[in-house]
Amino acid sequence: MGMSTLGRYLAVVFLLFNLYPADCEIEPLRKSLKKWKEAERLVPQIQEIAAEDIPSTVDIIQALKTYISTVQPEEEDVSLQCLLDTNQTANDWPSQEYARQMLVSFGDLPEVILEFPATLTTKTYGNFDMCRAVEPGIQSFGGKYCSAHPAVVFNWGVCFPDSCTDSDVNFLVNQAALPLTGSAYTMCVSDDIPFSTGDYVAIVICSILAALMIAGTNYDVIYHWKLKRLIKRSLEFEKDETMKQQLIESKTVVEEFKKKKPGYFGKFLMSFSVITNGRKLLSAKKGGSGSISALNGIRVISMLWIILGHSISFAALYYDNQRYLYAVYLPLFSYNAILGALFAVDTFFLLSGCLVSYLTLKHLFKTKGKMNWALFYFHRWWRLTPAFALLLLIWATLTRHIGNGPEHFIFDYTAEYCQNYWWAALLYFHNFYPWPGNTETMCMGWTWYLQVDMQLYIISPIFLFLIYKSFAIGTGVMSFFTVASIATVAGIATYYGYPMGWDDTPYNDNNPEGHDYLYVMPYARLQVYLVGLFLGYVLCKLNGKQIKLNKIVNIICWVLAIGMGLAIVYGVGPTYGNHPDQWIAVLYQSVSRFAFVVAVSWVIFACATGNGGPVNTLLSWNGWIPLSRLTYCAYLVHPILMFLYYWNLKVLIHYTTVQVSYIFIAHVVLSYMAAFVFSLAIESPMIGLEKLIFRR
């Protein structure tokens, strides 16, 4: 094969891999679609080269062998031992088992190039485990697996002797294997990831929590055992009239019972009891007459919708048949529900605003306007921050030590993001800093929701106090800011030329870096939150009162709500492969969130006032209650479990409906199991401690 052919081959490898920068690993499905479209433009060049003699792994090894025979170690940035061992491997192939094992472990570049027109897949991992299974024998070295990334890409698996350092492998890949690109970098896999101070801090904190859970559970068991024994003793006294009279006169049992009642320290330990907290979490008992049972079902279904969207979008670049997903599945009408999972987040903003308004106004009306606003803010901070902080610490430290695979190195990047910006995340303005907010480089990018929700919560008393004082003024101010939020989104979408739905082509060049000034910003979600605040006011004033609407009116409202919700979610279907007029995109960007939550608001209102029928029966099912309590922790942990799965993959996923369904179900089950454990460890104890602190 001539150098011109090799040059053209490597040039295409360079172009292909450059389409997928490292930060694409956590891009949503719509952004991945843009990469696939860019990749399609290279298909003619690839098909032209595919007809010629493409170099195999053996060709590259021979090139390495030739290069090593001429290189002078003292003049190059590579160790002599690495060169000698690499040369021995090349010479021992194919006669020695270890050499065959190492060379077979290389990713197959010719295969991925030849199949690219049909798959749009550029990852070729090789055999991760086989390479690392090579141990010293007739040779003095084992296997070392590395991921080569020509020009900021992801993964071509290579296997070198473990006597080579990371820089040695990087040098050999650049100078010998891919000399014409000159910009490859490599990430080598190691089992010996050093423990940092942060790792030890995380282990100590987790150990303390585990010890408190054990101590609290033991205290709980012993306390209730003694209490039952005391009750049994009093019942024995009850059977004998003489002993009963003596018991009443001496009050011995009463005094003993008071002694057995947990003190401050006992209550502290009881806050961590797995038995007590587990019983509360798993209880399916409904709240009082003022509770809105349908919110439980809406909360859980919305969380499942988000997990479904993340299950598919987070894996977008880990399918070995990406074109199949891109060309066959994405155009389907039903698949718009995957992209529509974005609106499930708006449902949570609606629920958050509704509950804040409902509970706060209920208190204001009860106390005639008296409110401890410091406690109002502390409660929210205490409710969110401990669980968030603990998981952030684990994400930034211990996850690097869990599992291994060709792309496990991504955890190093995420840890770096958190080491740089953890303080901004815990102060709840990480969506603004560094400007503009970018979920791909944020510490725990999916927690942008917490940042926005806290910011909206901080300003909510302004609207709540106004509507408490005057319905007209409060409603007027809410309406003004709702319109302002919609207008702000419209203005930004117009200026930066944001597309809609599946369309990824901007309408102008005002945003060449592709920043998103809408998705993670509070001014874009304020309209949704205000709908929730108003809905909470309405439900508070009704105070559980049932309103029987005219049957025709009720049906019309349901038809309008369902139609509007479906139109928002499925109306983007025609944007696949099309570029609608900008005014349509701007209109959709600005009012779609508002319209969707208005539809959901009707569902909540109808169910709360006795007009929900079978929908209310479904959403108010008692089985939703335990899952609803776990929603916050499930939201925090489910992306971590997904990344632990996807970033430790050793083979790509073949996309089929059955395969993805199994993965989705596994994510749901594992997420809620982990959420249960995490809630027992930190969320439930913090709720108990808050009650202890304020003696509630």
FENJO-V274538 format. One record per residue. N is the residue number from 1. RES is the residue in one letter. NEAR is the number of other C-alpha atoms within 10 Angstrom. Layout:
((N/RES/NEAR) (N/RES/NEAR))
This chain:
((1/M/10) (2/G/9) (3/M/9) (4/S/9) (5/T/15) (6/L/18) (7/G/15) (8/R/17) (9/Y/24) (10/L/21) (11/A/14) (12/V/19) (13/V/22) (14/F/22) (15/L/16) (16/L/24) (17/F/21) (18/N/17) (19/L/20) (20/Y/21) (21/P/14) (22/A/16) (23/D/15) (24/C/18) (25/E/22) (26/I/21) (27/E/16) (28/P/18) (29/L/21) (30/R/16) (31/K/16) (32/S/23) (33/L/22) (34/K/15) (35/K/17) (36/W/19) (37/K/16) (38/E/14) (39/A/21) (40/E/15) (41/R/11) (42/L/16) (43/V/19) (44/P/11) (45/Q/13) (46/I/20) (47/Q/15) (48/E/11) (49/I/18) (50/A/16) (51/A/9) (52/E/12) (53/D/13) (54/I/21) (55/P/17) (56/S/14) (57/T/19) (58/V/14) (59/D/13) (60/I/15) (61/I/20) (62/Q/17) (63/A/15) (64/L/21) (65/K/20) (66/T/14) (67/Y/17) (68/I/18) (69/S/11) (70/T/8) (71/V/12) (72/Q/14) (73/P/14) (74/E/9) (75/E/7) (76/E/11) (77/D/13) (78/V/21) (79/S/16) (80/L/17) (81/Q/13) (82/C/21) (83/L/25) (84/L/16) (85/D/20) (86/T/25) (87/N/20) (88/Q/15) (89/T/23) (90/A/21) (91/N/15) (92/D/15) (93/W/17) (94/P/13) (95/S/9) (96/Q/13) (97/E/12) (98/Y/25) (99/A/24) (100/R/16) (101/Q/20) (102/M/27) (103/L/23) (104/V/18) (105/S/24) (106/F/25) (107/G/24) (108/D/20) (109/L/23) (110/P/18) (111/E/14) (112/V/20) (113/I/26) (114/L/17) (115/E/18) (116/F/23) (117/P/19) (118/A/15) (119/T/19) (120/L/26) (121/T/23) (122/T/27) (123/K/24) (124/T/25) (125/Y/27) (126/G/25) (127/N/23) (128/F/27) (129/D/15) (130/M/18) (131/C/28) (132/R/21) (133/A/15) (134/V/20) (135/E/16) (136/P/13) (137/G/9) (138/I/9) (139/Q/15) (140/S/11) (141/F/20) (142/G/20) (143/G/26) (144/K/25) (145/Y/30) (146/C/27) (147/S/29) (148/A/25) (149/H/24) (150/P/25) (151/A/20) (152/V/19) (153/V/26) (154/F/29) (155/N/23) (156/W/23) (157/G/27) (158/V/30) (159/C/28) (160/F/28) (161/P/30) (162/D/22) (163/S/21) (164/C/23) (165/T/16) (166/D/17) (167/S/16) (168/D/20) (169/V/29) (170/N/24) (171/F/19) (172/L/22) (173/V/23) (174/N/20) (175/Q/17) (176/A/20) (177/A/22) (178/L/22) (179/P/14) (180/L/18) (181/T/18) (182/G/16) (183/S/16) (184/A/21) (185/Y/20) (186/T/25) (187/M/22) (188/C/22) (189/V/20) (190/S/16) (191/D/8) (192/D/7) (193/I/9) (194/P/10) (195/F/12) (196/S/11) (197/T/10) (198/G/15) (199/D/18) (200/Y/13) (201/V/14) (202/A/21) (203/I/16) (204/V/12) (205/I/14) (206/C/16) (207/S/12) (208/I/12) (209/L/17) (210/A/16) (211/A/13) (212/L/21) (213/M/23) (214/I/16) (215/A/17) (216/G/23) (217/T/21) (218/N/16) (219/Y/19) (220/D/22) (221/V/16) (222/I/12) (223/Y/17) (224/H/13) (225/W/12) (226/K/13) (227/L/16) (228/K/12) (229/R/12) (230/L/17) (231/I/14) (232/K/12) (233/R/12) (234/S/17) (235/L/12) (236/E/12) (237/F/18) (238/E/14) (239/K/10) (240/D/11) (241/E/10) (242/T/10) (243/M/14) (244/K/16) (245/Q/13) (246/Q/13) (247/L/16) (248/I/12) (249/E/9) (250/S/11) (251/K/12) (252/T/13) (253/V/16) (254/V/14) (255/E/10) (256/E/12) (257/F/14) (258/K/11) (259/K/10) (260/K/14) (261/K/13) (262/P/15) (263/G/11) (264/Y/11) (265/F/10) (266/G/14) (267/K/19) (268/F/18) (269/L/23) (270/M/27) (271/S/27) (272/F/30) (273/S/26) (274/V/24) (275/I/17) (276/T/17) (277/N/22) (278/G/15) (279/R/12) (280/K/14) (281/L/19) (282/L/15) (283/S/14) (284/A/15) (285/K/11) (286/K/13) (287/G/10) (288/G/8) (289/S/10) (290/G/13) (291/S/12) (292/I/19) (293/S/23) (294/A/25) (295/L/22) (296/N/21) (297/G/23) (298/I/23) (299/R/23) (300/V/21) (301/I/17) (302/S/20) (303/M/24) (304/L/21) (305/W/20) (306/I/21) (307/I/23) (308/L/21) (309/G/21) (310/H/24) (311/S/25) (312/I/21) (313/S/21) (314/F/20) (315/A/24) (316/A/25) (317/L/28) (318/Y/22) (319/Y/22) (320/D/23) (321/N/20) (322/Q/24) (323/R/21) (324/Y/17) (325/L/18) (326/Y/18) (327/A/10) (328/V/10) (329/Y/16) (330/L/20) (331/P/17) (332/L/12) (333/F/13) (334/S/12) (335/Y/14) (336/N/21) (337/A/19) (338/I/20) (339/L/23) (340/G/20) (341/A/20) (342/L/18) (343/F/21) (344/A/22) (345/V/18) (346/D/22) (347/T/24) (348/F/21) (349/F/26) (350/L/28) (351/L/26) (352/S/20) (353/G/25) (354/C/26) (355/L/20) (356/V/21) (357/S/28) (358/Y/23) (359/L/13) (360/T/22) (361/L/25) (362/K/20) (363/H/15) (364/L/16) (365/F/13) (366/K/10) (367/T/10) (368/K/11) (369/G/14) (370/K/10) (371/M/13) (372/N/7) (373/W/10) (374/A/8) (375/L/12) (376/F/15) (377/Y/14) (378/F/11) (379/H/13) (380/R/14) (381/W/15) (382/W/16) (383/R/16) (384/L/17) (385/T/18) (386/P/15) (387/A/21) (388/F/21) (389/A/15) (390/L/16) (391/L/20) (392/L/22) (393/L/22) (394/I/20) (395/W/20) (396/A/25) (397/T/26) (398/L/18) (399/T/20) (400/R/23) (401/H/15) (402/I/10) (403/G/13) (404/N/20) (405/G/22) (406/P/29) (407/E/22) (408/H/26) (409/F/18) (410/I/18) (411/F/22) (412/D/13) (413/Y/17) (414/T/22) (415/A/22) (416/E/16) (417/Y/18) (418/C/22) (419/Q/16) (420/N/12) (421/Y/17) (422/W/21) (423/W/14) (424/A/18) (425/A/25) (426/L/18) (427/L/12) (428/Y/22) (429/F/18) (430/H/27) (431/N/27) (432/F/19) (433/Y/14) (434/P/13) (435/W/10) (436/P/15) (437/G/22) (438/N/20) (439/T/20) (440/E/18) (441/T/17) (442/M/23) (443/C/28) (444/M/24) (445/G/21) (446/W/17) (447/T/22) (448/W/23) (449/Y/21) (450/L/21) (451/Q/23) (452/V/24) (453/D/20) (454/M/19) (455/Q/17) (456/L/20) (457/Y/18) (458/I/13) (459/I/10) (460/S/17) (461/P/17) (462/I/12) (463/F/21) (464/L/25) (465/F/16) (466/L/17) (467/I/21) (468/Y/19) (469/K/13) (470/S/12) (471/F/13) (472/A/12) (473/I/14) (474/G/19) (475/T/16) (476/G/15) (477/V/16) (478/M/23) (479/S/16) (480/F/12) (481/F/16) (482/T/22) (483/V/16) (484/A/16) (485/S/23) (486/I/23) (487/A/16) (488/T/16) (489/V/24) (490/A/21) (491/G/14) (492/I/18) (493/A/26) (494/T/22) (495/Y/15) (496/Y/19) (497/G/19) (498/Y/25) (499/P/24) (500/M/22) (501/G/21) (502/W/23) (503/D/22) (504/D/21) (505/T/13) (506/P/19) (507/Y/19) (508/N/12) (509/D/11) (510/N/13) (511/N/15) (512/P/9) (513/E/7) (514/G/11) (515/H/13) (516/D/17) (517/Y/21) (518/L/19) (519/Y/18) (520/V/23) (521/M/20) (522/P/21) (523/Y/21) (524/A/25) (525/R/26) (526/L/26) (527/Q/27) (528/V/29) (529/Y/28) (530/L/26) (531/V/23) (532/G/27) (533/L/26) (534/F/24) (535/L/23) (536/G/28) (537/Y/25) (538/V/15) (539/L/22) (540/C/22) (541/K/13) (542/L/14) (543/N/16) (544/G/15) (545/K/14) (546/Q/13) (547/I/12) (548/K/11) (549/L/13) (550/N/10) (551/K/10) (552/I/9) (553/V/10) (554/N/15) (555/I/13) (556/I/12) (557/C/16) (558/W/18) (559/V/13) (560/L/14) (561/A/21) (562/I/16) (563/G/12) (564/M/20) (565/G/21) (566/L/15) (567/A/15) (568/I/19) (569/V/22) (570/Y/19) (571/G/16) (572/V/20) (573/G/22) (574/P/15) (575/T/17) (576/Y/18) (577/G/12) (578/N/12) (579/H/18) (580/P/15) (581/D/10) (582/Q/17) (583/W/13) (584/I/12) (585/A/23) (586/V/22) (587/L/17) (588/Y/20) (589/Q/23) (590/S/24) (591/V/19) (592/S/19) (593/R/23) (594/F/22) (595/A/18) (596/F/23) (597/V/27) (598/V/21) (599/A/20) (600/V/20) (601/S/22) (602/W/19) (603/V/23) (604/I/25) (605/F/18) (606/A/23) (607/C/23) (608/A/25) (609/T/19) (610/G/15) (611/N/23) (612/G/20) (613/G/10) (614/P/10) (615/V/15) (616/N/21) (617/T/14) (618/L/15) (619/L/24) (620/S/21) (621/W/15) (622/N/18) (623/G/16) (624/W/21) (625/I/25) (626/P/19) (627/L/23) (628/S/19) (629/R/21) (630/L/23) (631/T/21) (632/Y/18) (633/C/23) (634/A/26) (635/Y/19) (636/L/21) (637/V/19) (638/H/23) (639/P/21) (640/I/18) (641/L/15) (642/M/22) (643/F/20) (644/L/19) (645/Y/18) (646/Y/22) (647/W/20) (648/N/19) (649/L/19) (650/K/19) (651/V/18) (652/L/17) (653/I/18) (654/H/15) (655/Y/20) (656/T/13) (657/T/10) (658/V/9) (659/Q/11) (660/V/17) (661/S/14) (662/Y/11) (663/I/16) (664/F/20) (665/I/15) (666/A/13) (667/H/22) (668/V/19) (669/V/12) (670/L/17) (671/S/24) (672/Y/19) (673/M/14) (674/A/18) (675/A/24) (676/F/23) (677/V/15) (678/F/20) (679/S/24) (680/L/24) (681/A/21) (682/I/22) (683/E/25) (684/S/24) (685/P/23) (686/M/21) (687/I/15) (688/G/18) (689/L/18) (690/E/16) (691/K/13) (692/L/15) (693/I/10) (694/F/8) (695/R/7) (696/R/7))
